[in-house]
Amino acid sequence: MTAVYLFLGGLLVVAIALGAKTFLNLHRRRKLLVAPPDPAWEKILKKRFPTFFDLPEDIRHRLTGIMQVFIHEKRFEACGGLREVTEEMRVLIAVQACLLLVGIEKHGFFPRLRSILIYPDAYRDRRRRTFDIQTENNDVRLGESWNSGSVVLAWRSVVDGAKGEDDGINVVFHEFAHQLDQLDHAADGAPPLSNRGDYQAWARIFHREYEALVEAAQNPASDPLFDTYGAENPAEFFAVATESFFEMPREVKEEHPELYEQLSIYYGIDPTVWKG
Ligand SMILES: [Zn+2]
């Protein structure tokens, strides 16, 4: 009998400890979400991500709050000869990753992601993994998103993507879109949506658009708006469509209005407001 009491007592202690930890985490998040950002961020964002200053004020405010939680909770690691992770790197990655979350009601701050591995430039992987290579070359990669809780980024491509050129190429949007897609444990091009009606419309429109890109990718004369890397599979299509949605929203809205509407409902924002 004593053993049973000891066991139950142990369970109670663990439950209290977990409850206290959750409470403290939520309390810390609430504080970070409303805390004023480090003044040094302004200089970094002006230099590296000018789009930030085109965002409406309420979005900028929400975004810096989410960024602070993100930077506090995720581990950033220097890899492949990169000497250190600087504040500039943390801020530039966070601002782009968290822009994806700014209009999503229950995003959980990329709950499955624990670490961001940063390489100085496109990096080589000796084991030749085939998951998510975002380049034509077989063993040089710009970024990856792993189901196991990490995102891999090449710093140079993070900087290039952040410049705000309307080319639909942004490695941070791409890899973090994969993180959202993988939230339901399936990299299938459909992140968790709010109800069945949403899934039906999403499936119908995304399937049609994906098939159109697959066809365009096979036709050398075609000039599709989306990067044909999105024709690899539906997960890549969602990641590529996300890049274009944030980088050249007006073109996506004009050429693919139904897809634009689905992305706008999912992300809870309309990027044409700040990006013409
Ligand atoms: Zn990808």
Boltz pocket constraint, residues with backbone or C-beta under 6 A from the ligand:
constraints:
  - pocket:
      binder: B
      contacts: [[A, 132], [A, 133], [A, 134], [A, 174], [A, 178], [A, 235], [A, 236], [A, 239]]
      max_distance: 6.0
